[in-house]
Amino acid sequence: MHVEDSLPELKGKTALVTGASRGIGAATAIALARHGVSRVVLHYGGYREGAERTLSLVEGAGAEGELMSGDLSTSQGIQAFVADVKTTVPEVDILINNAGSLVGRAKLDEFTEDLFDRVMNLNVKSVYFLCQAVTPHMLRVGSGIIVNLSSIAARNGGGPGATIYAAAKAAVSAITKGLAKELAPQGIRVNAVSPGTVDNHFHEVFSTKQALESMRASAPAGTLGTNEEVADTIIFLCTESSRYIHGQTIEVNGGMYMI
Ligand SMILES: NC(=O)c1ccc[n+]([C@@H]2O[C@H](COP(=O)([O-])OP(=O)(O)OC[C@H]3O[C@@H](n4cnc5c(N)ncnc54)[C@H](OP(=O)(O)O)[C@@H]3O)[C@@H](O)[C@H]2O)c1
């Protein structure tokens, strides 16, 4: 699929992309606009400058865009953002639950309850309750697309100090299957994309150059992933080409882990 192709099924649709200030979320928001989504609502955590950059590229691609912010690592932040979504953008046709993070690496003996809650809130609770927030409209119109971001960590238990992040991403894959079963009969498709190692801000923060090089060397494809490579798979899951795919977690990892 060529990235500039406008797809008729995306015309007139409203998409909400969480974590669109950078990385995979930004690439996905821009790709959705280029493929013909009419309105792209961009959520960000704290990086407003990045969100504004994504917004200008979304608008440059011909879509309407708007920014919304919210900290999704606390229950209060999730509740406030969910309430905001319900009032300001009640007609989401495509939800990309992308915001996520390791938050911090910590081994068992140093892991705190606060860190546990933040990892779970951001990567699991926000995903589930955003699905809950957008489905009334999808049920009314009898169609909708949800794509969640899992991780290779869900399959391999994660790198050092990332056990709870890995568990959170495994929960995302399970939620994807459960909601797909619940919602498929009403025309809503729920799937997930599971990146391997993407060479972006995430690993600038959480991995050393040596660790990244060893991950690259272990990938049969010989490269780390890019934001756009993950975004292309997300776009596929938003289109009619994937119409019979429900509840799947698609691995995008250059062959780093095969199942
Ligand atoms: N990079 C990888 O190799 C990789 C691998 C597997 C899975 N993933 C998953 O892919 C998704 C996108 O990650 P990425 O690689 O694009 O990472 P990234 O470049 O670090 O971007 C993460 C996005 O999530 C948002 N976010 C982080 N913490 C947040 C919080 N507390 N509240 C609200 N938003 C928050 C960030 O917003 P602000 O910057 O505005 O705060 C940012 O827009 C995540 O779910 C991640 O777990 C990534």
The ligand as an ORCA input file, in Angstrom:
! r2SCAN-3c Opt
* xyz 0 1
  N       9.426      1.803     20.583
  C       9.343      0.486     20.651
  O      10.306     -0.240     20.342
  C       8.060     -0.175     21.081
  C       8.042     -1.574     21.128
  C       6.882     -2.226     21.490
  C       5.754     -1.501     21.810
  N       5.785     -0.141     21.789
  C       4.549      0.565     22.152
  O       4.197      1.437     21.098
  C       3.451      2.553     21.633
  C       4.050      3.841     21.129
  O       5.369      3.953     21.651
  P       6.535      4.735     20.904
  O       7.567      3.782     20.576
  O       5.987      5.617     19.839
  O       7.061      5.603     22.156
  P       7.361      7.161     22.324
  O       8.016      7.683     21.103
  O       8.063      7.284     23.623
  O       5.897      7.818     22.406
  C       5.045      7.487     23.459
  C       3.764      8.312     23.371
  O       2.943      7.958     24.509
  C       2.634      9.120     25.261
  N       2.684      8.874     26.698
  C       3.709      8.323     27.406
  N       3.423      8.371     28.728
  C       2.207      8.986     28.833
  C       1.383      9.335     29.932
  N       1.735      9.103     31.205
  N       0.193      9.927     29.688
  C      -0.184     10.192     28.402
  N       0.548      9.888     27.321
  C       1.745      9.311     27.546
  C       3.723     10.125     24.913
  O       3.193     11.433     25.125
  P       4.118     12.711     25.563
  O       5.468     12.481     24.944
  O       3.366     13.873     25.027
  O       4.181     12.677     27.048
  C       4.025      9.813     23.463
  O       3.158     10.501     22.614
  C       3.490      2.381     23.148
  O       2.285      1.787     23.584
  C       4.666      1.461     23.380
  O       4.538      0.749     24.582
  C       6.913      0.524     21.419
*
